Structures are given as structure tokens and as C-alpha cells.
Amino acid sequence: MLSGTRNEIHNTKFSLIPLKTKDDFRTWEIVCFNCGQKDLNEFFQLDAYAHSKEFLAVTYYLQPIEATEENIFYPVALVSLLNDRVEITREERKKEQRILYYDLKRFVV
């Protein structure tokens, strides 16, 4: 279920909430968060805020709904969603359009 707050998702068990400010990324819970993989811990502690500031990624924390309802910050997972795209050349696009055209034509005739 979407919440009244933008980009937050809440259901009966968990809340998924974005980290927005530099202070959000510097809280004790985020700095001490340990997922068991050194590179990921380092990313969330050192790089995630810079990625957010540059609009490269948005980092969210997942926490039990009880913590959200009592306004307690208790992340059990962190996830960053990367903003990116796969670019194709004009020639590749034309080729794909021709293939799609001929495939559609076979079914329409």
C-alpha cells in the first residue's frame, strides 16, 4: 500500500522508506549497518549519499511496521535503486523495428 508520503511503501509487516538527507545517511543505524559483505557495507556508508545527491540512485531502508508506527528508526535491510539506461544505436533500433514489423505483418495477414 502506498503511503501519504511520497516514495514510501507500507504493508502490514514492513515499511520501505527512502533516505533523503545527508543526516539520514549519517545516522548510527546506517553507519553501523552490516549486511555481511564488506563492499556493500562500504557503499552504503560512504557512497550511497553521493549517488543520491547526483541523482544516480535512491537508497531505501526496510524496517518492521511496528518501528515505523512508533517512529523508531530500525533498518533491517538497505537497497539502492540505480537510475540508468541501455543505449542502442540508430541502426540497432531500425533493425528491431523491421523485425517487429515483419512479425506483426505475419499475424495480421
TORLOGU-807335 format. One record per residue: x, y, z of N, C-alpha, C in turn; residue in three letters. Coordinates in nm, 4 decimals, decimal comma. Each point is the difference from the previous one (the first is absolute). Layout:
residues N
<r <X Y Z> <X Y Z> <X Y Z> "ALA">,
...
END
This chain:
residues 109
<r <0,0845 -0,1175 0,0000> <-0,0845 0,1175 0,0000> <0,0893 0,1242 0,0000> "MET">,
<r <-0,0302 0,0969 -0,0882> <0,0756 0,1239 -0,0029> <-0,0413 0,0865 0,1169> "LEU">,
<r <0,0982 0,0697 0,0542> <-0,0306 0,0863 0,1138> <-0,0324 0,1398 -0,0493> "SER">,
<r <-0,0365 0,0852 0,0923> <-0,0242 0,1390 -0,0334> <0,1296 0,0736 -0,0294> "GLY">,
<r <0,1098 -0,0530 0,0477> <0,1295 0,0605 -0,0230> <0,0575 -0,0540 -0,1301> "THR">,
<r <0,0525 0,0875 -0,0803> <0,0480 -0,0376 -0,1329> <0,1124 -0,1029 0,0068> "ARG">,
<r <-0,0076 -0,0996 -0,0873> <0,1026 -0,1030 -0,0180> <0,0158 -0,0941 0,1192> "ASN">,
<r <-0,0974 -0,0072 0,0864> <0,0017 -0,0962 0,1096> <-0,1047 -0,1070 -0,0270> "GLU">,
<r <0,0333 -0,1229 0,0391> <-0,0943 -0,1096 -0,0138> <-0,0136 -0,0668 0,1369> "ILE">,
<r <-0,1238 -0,0231 0,0413> <-0,0278 -0,0644 0,1282> <-0,0986 -0,1138 -0,0237> "HIS">,
<r <0,0252 -0,1126 0,0656> <-0,1003 -0,1061 0,0007> <-0,0214 -0,0404 0,1450> "ASN">,
<r <-0,0573 -0,1156 0,0250> <-0,0322 -0,0377 0,1385> <0,1228 -0,0401 0,0808> "THR">,
<r <0,1135 -0,0285 -0,0665> <0,1181 -0,0461 0,0735> <0,1201 0,0918 -0,0103> "LYS">,
<r <0,0176 0,0660 -0,1157> <0,1212 0,0790 -0,0214> <-0,0294 0,1345 -0,0636> "PHE">,
<r <0,0973 0,0902 0,0142> <-0,0022 0,1288 -0,0682> <0,1284 0,0119 -0,0800> "SER">,
<r <-0,0108 0,0568 -0,1205> <0,1148 0,0280 -0,0850> <0,0040 0,1515 -0,0172> "LEU">,
<r <0,1051 0,0622 0,0545> <0,0040 0,1454 0,0105> <0,1332 0,0512 -0,0562> "ILE">,
<r <-0,0021 0,1073 -0,0814> <0,1256 0,0502 -0,0564> <0,0819 0,0788 0,1017> "PRO">,
<r <0,1305 -0,0112 -0,0124> <0,0909 0,0874 0,0739> <0,0149 0,1251 -0,0854> "LEU">,
<r <-0,0211 0,1174 0,0571> <-0,0054 0,1212 -0,0819> <0,1130 0,0989 0,0281> "LYS">,
<r <0,0270 0,0261 0,1249> <0,0969 0,1046 0,0328> <0,1335 -0,0608 0,0409> "THR">,
<r <0,1003 0,0856 0,0057> <0,1323 -0,0456 0,0434> <-0,0083 -0,0558 0,1425> "LYS">,
<r <-0,0823 0,0614 0,0822> <-0,0176 -0,0488 0,1378> <-0,0590 -0,1404 0,0021> "ASP">,
<r <-0,0919 -0,0299 -0,0930> <-0,0571 -0,1349 -0,0083> <0,1101 -0,1034 -0,0230> "ASP">,
<r <0,0950 0,0329 -0,0876> <0,1076 -0,0933 -0,0334> <0,1054 -0,0105 0,1104> "PHE">,
<r <0,0020 0,0973 0,0903> <0,1022 0,0024 0,1047> <-0,0503 -0,0495 0,1355> "ARG">,
<r <-0,1218 -0,0515 0,0052> <-0,0511 -0,0488 0,1283> <0,0804 -0,1209 0,0462> "THR">,
<r <-0,0007 -0,0212 0,1280> <0,0759 -0,1109 0,0597> <-0,0424 -0,1325 -0,0611> "TRP">,
<r <-0,1299 -0,0177 -0,0229> <-0,0514 -0,1265 -0,0528> <0,0519 -0,0284 -0,1405> "GLU">,
<r <0,0155 0,1029 -0,0826> <0,0505 -0,0195 -0,1362> <0,1515 -0,0201 0,0035> "ILE">,
<r <0,0696 0,0807 0,0758> <0,1457 -0,0112 0,0084> <0,0411 -0,1363 0,0552> "VAL">,
<r <-0,0752 -0,0541 0,0936> <0,0328 -0,1291 0,0616> <-0,0677 -0,1176 -0,0696> "CYS">,
<r <-0,0811 0,0263 -0,1010> <-0,0703 -0,1074 -0,0690> <0,1013 -0,0957 -0,0626> "PHE">,
<r <-0,0212 -0,1306 0,0207> <0,0925 -0,1002 -0,0521> <-0,0800 -0,1118 -0,0659> "ASN">,
<r <0,0169 -0,0117 -0,1321> <-0,0724 -0,1043 -0,0733> <0,0869 -0,1237 -0,0193> "CYS">,
<r <0,1243 0,0050 0,0491> <0,0886 -0,1150 -0,0122> <0,0914 0,0052 -0,1213> "GLY">,
<r <-0,0167 0,1018 -0,0851> <0,0871 0,0161 -0,1168> <0,0680 0,1363 0,0072> "GLN">,
<r <0,1302 -0,0038 0,0076> <0,0798 0,1215 0,0216> <-0,0273 0,1074 -0,1060> "LYS">,
<r <-0,0070 -0,0399 -0,1292> <-0,0203 0,1001 -0,1069> <-0,1345 0,0696 0,0146> "ASP">,
<r <-0,1046 -0,0772 0,0300> <-0,1327 0,0602 0,0141> <-0,0077 0,0908 0,1220> "LEU">,
<r <0,0591 -0,0455 0,1102> <0,0021 0,0850 0,1198> <0,0688 0,1322 -0,0310> "ASN">,
<r <0,1124 -0,0085 -0,0689> <0,0758 0,1202 -0,0367> <-0,0814 0,0901 -0,0926> "GLU">,
<r <-0,0696 -0,0595 -0,0961> <-0,0841 0,0791 -0,0894> <-0,1045 0,0777 0,0790> "PHE">,
<r <-0,0745 -0,0677 0,0874> <-0,1060 0,0679 0,0742> <0,0558 0,1049 0,0963> "PHE">,
<r <0,1166 -0,0256 0,0571> <0,0581 0,0934 0,0961> <0,0702 0,1178 -0,0664> "GLN">,
<r <0,0603 -0,0208 -0,1180> <0,0819 0,1050 -0,0604> <-0,0537 0,0557 -0,1315> "LEU">,
<r <-0,0606 -0,0824 -0,0832> <-0,0329 0,0421 -0,1362> <-0,1473 0,0279 -0,0263> "ASP">,
<r <-0,0883 -0,0592 0,0761> <-0,1438 0,0092 -0,0297> <-0,0496 0,1446 0,0009> "ALA">,
<r <0,0478 0,0813 0,0936> <-0,0455 0,1398 0,0044> <0,0454 0,0763 -0,1238> "TYR">,
<r <0,1238 -0,0203 -0,0425> <0,0511 0,0675 -0,1198> <-0,0819 -0,0402 -0,1229> "ALA">,
<r <-0,0370 -0,1270 -0,0100> <-0,0823 -0,0467 -0,1110> <-0,1381 0,0652 0,0041> "HIS">,
<r <-0,0540 0,0153 0,1191> <-0,1302 0,0640 0,0164> <0,0081 0,1477 -0,0401> "SER">,
<r <0,1036 0,0659 0,0427> <0,0185 0,1430 -0,0282> <0,0143 0,0258 -0,1504> "LYS">,
<r <0,0608 -0,0937 -0,0708> <0,0215 0,0131 -0,1445> <-0,1157 -0,0603 -0,0812> "GLU">,
<r <-0,1072 -0,0433 0,0676> <-0,1168 -0,0616 -0,0634> <0,0352 -0,1284 -0,0768> "PHE">,
<r <0,1006 -0,0713 0,0469> <0,0372 -0,1280 -0,0615> <-0,0782 -0,1156 0,0596> "LEU">,
<r <-0,0349 0,0109 0,1280> <-0,0706 -0,1083 0,0682> <-0,0795 0,0563 0,1173> "ALA">,
<r <-0,1008 -0,0742 0,0397> <-0,0768 0,0327 0,1203> <0,0160 -0,1176 0,0952> "VAL">,
<r <0,0372 0,0294 0,1232> <0,0196 -0,1054 0,0995> <-0,1200 -0,0029 0,0942> "THR">,
<r <-0,0512 -0,1205 0,0228> <-0,1148 -0,0218 0,0879> <0,0416 -0,0894 0,1159> "TYR">,
<r <-0,0699 0,0151 0,1120> <0,0175 -0,0946 0,1101> <-0,1325 -0,0701 0,0259> "TYR">,
<r <0,0117 -0,1263 0,0353> <-0,1150 -0,0832 0,0319> <-0,0012 -0,0194 0,1504> "LEU">,
<r <-0,1146 0,0218 0,0605> <-0,0098 -0,0210 0,1441> <-0,1370 -0,0544 0,0365> "GLN">,
<r <-0,0087 -0,0671 0,1159> <-0,1293 -0,0539 0,0440> <-0,1013 0,1133 0,0182> "PRO">,
<r <-0,1254 -0,0287 -0,0298> <-0,1054 0,1014 0,0091> <-0,0144 0,0540 0,1426> "ILE">,
<r <0,0276 -0,0832 0,1003> <-0,0097 0,0458 0,1394> <0,0961 0,1154 0,0248> "GLU">,
<r <0,1197 -0,0085 -0,0557> <0,0983 0,1071 0,0176> <-0,0478 0,1275 -0,0680> "ALA">,
<r <-0,0603 -0,0144 -0,1174> <-0,0503 0,1170 -0,0723> <-0,1118 0,0663 0,0783> "THR">,
<r <-0,0931 -0,0800 0,0513> <-0,1141 0,0554 0,0732> <0,0415 0,0695 0,1287> "GLU">,
<r <0,1079 -0,0465 0,0612> <0,0474 0,0611 0,1242> <0,1095 0,1024 -0,0250> "GLU">,
<r <0,0239 0,0322 -0,1297> <0,0995 0,0974 -0,0400> <0,1410 -0,0360 0,0490> "ASN">,
<r <0,0320 -0,1283 -0,0079> <0,1321 -0,0509 0,0364> <0,0726 -0,0336 -0,1296> "ILE">,
<r <0,1269 0,0344 -0,0076> <0,0782 -0,0293 -0,1186> <0,0735 -0,1308 0,0224> "PHE">,
<r <-0,0442 -0,1057 -0,0702> <0,0559 -0,1338 0,0201> <0,0098 -0,0733 -0,1333> "TYR">,
<r <0,1000 0,0339 -0,0839> <0,0098 -0,0654 -0,1311> <0,0450 -0,1447 0,0117> "PRO">,
<r <-0,0672 -0,0881 -0,0739> <0,0412 -0,1409 -0,0064> <0,0590 -0,0338 -0,1359> "VAL">,
<r <-0,0139 0,0932 -0,0971> <0,0591 -0,0180 -0,1328> <0,0149 0,1359 -0,0657> "ALA">,
<r <0,0993 0,0117 -0,0861> <0,0206 0,1196 -0,0810> <0,0037 -0,0428 -0,1460> "LEU">,
<r <-0,0554 0,0846 -0,0873> <0,0032 -0,0296 -0,1430> <0,0137 0,1324 -0,0753> "VAL">,
<r <0,0837 0,0012 -0,1033> <0,0128 0,1172 -0,0861> <-0,0503 -0,0357 -0,1383> "SER">,
<r <-0,0883 0,0842 -0,0528> <-0,0517 -0,0185 -0,1343> <0,0733 0,0969 -0,0914> "LEU">,
<r <0,0685 -0,0549 -0,0980> <0,0834 0,0768 -0,0901> <-0,0813 0,0545 -0,1168> "LEU">,
<r <0,0240 0,1255 -0,0329> <-0,0625 0,0622 -0,1175> <0,0977 -0,0112 -0,1155> "ASN">,
<r <-0,0339 -0,0789 -0,0997> <0,0897 -0,0197 -0,1129> <-0,0812 -0,0425 -0,1213> "ASP">,
<r <0,0659 -0,0136 -0,1120> <-0,0673 -0,0444 -0,1210> <0,0973 -0,0771 -0,0865> "ARG">,
<r <-0,0551 -0,0761 -0,0906> <0,0796 -0,0717 -0,0995> <-0,0235 0,0728 -0,1314> "VAL">,
<r <0,1071 0,0480 -0,0589> <-0,0131 0,0764 -0,1229> <0,0259 -0,0896 -0,1204> "GLU">,
<r <-0,0839 0,0147 -0,1014> <0,0216 -0,0751 -0,1237> <0,0215 0,0999 -0,1135> "ILE">,
<r <0,0716 -0,0422 -0,1012> <0,0289 0,0873 -0,1136> <-0,1230 0,0118 -0,0897> "THR">,
<r <0,0018 0,0978 -0,0876> <-0,1102 0,0200 -0,0938> <-0,0182 -0,1233 -0,0881> "ARG">,
<r <0,1114 -0,0600 -0,0416> <-0,0069 -0,1195 -0,0851> <-0,0656 -0,1168 0,0743> "GLU">,
<r <0,0364 -0,0176 0,1246> <-0,0613 -0,1074 0,0799> <-0,1499 0,0229 0,0157> "GLU">,
<r <-0,0383 0,1246 0,0215> <-0,1411 0,0328 0,0165> <-0,0780 -0,0290 -0,1286> "ARG">,
<r <0,0572 0,0392 -0,1151> <-0,0667 -0,0265 -0,1285> <-0,0147 -0,1495 -0,0233> "LYS">,
<r <0,1052 -0,0755 0,0326> <-0,0054 -0,1449 -0,0179> <-0,1122 -0,0598 0,0845> "LYS">,
<r <-0,0086 0,0413 0,1254> <-0,1053 -0,0510 0,0890> <-0,1384 0,0395 -0,0505> "GLU">,
<r <-0,0135 0,1186 -0,0527> <-0,1293 0,0435 -0,0535> <-0,0404 -0,0842 -0,1209> "GLN">,
<r <0,0972 -0,0304 -0,0877> <-0,0304 -0,0837 -0,1169> <-0,0439 -0,1392 0,0440> "ARG">,
<r <0,0711 -0,0565 0,0956> <-0,0349 -0,1341 0,0496> <-0,1415 0,0019 0,0579> "ILE">,
<r <-0,0290 0,1013 0,0816> <-0,1331 0,0118 0,0592> <-0,1060 0,0174 -0,1083> "LEU">,
<r <0,0278 0,0826 -0,0989> <-0,0940 0,0232 -0,1092> <-0,0331 -0,1307 -0,0723> "TYR">,
<r <0,1037 -0,0760 -0,0350> <-0,0240 -0,1252 -0,0734> <-0,0686 -0,1049 0,0873> "TYR">,
<r <0,0325 -0,0025 0,1274> <-0,0690 -0,0926 0,0902> <-0,1481 0,0348 0,0106> "ASP">,
<r <-0,0299 0,1279 0,0125> <-0,1398 0,0428 0,0100> <-0,0742 -0,0258 -0,1308> "LEU">,
<r <0,0674 0,0257 -0,1097> <-0,0624 -0,0194 -0,1310> <-0,0407 -0,1453 -0,0216> "LYS">,
<r <0,0826 -0,0926 0,0490> <-0,0326 -0,1433 -0,0124> <-0,1310 -0,0335 0,0713> "ARG">,
<r <-0,0227 0,0621 0,1149> <-0,1203 -0,0314 0,0772> <-0,1246 0,0723 -0,0497> "PHE">,
<r <0,0179 0,1132 -0,0631> <-0,1139 0,0790 -0,0457> <-0,0551 -0,0525 -0,1309> "VAL">,
<r <0,0862 -0,0521 -0,0861> <-0,0439 -0,0457 -0,1317> <-0,0832 -0,1225 0,0078> "VAL">,
END
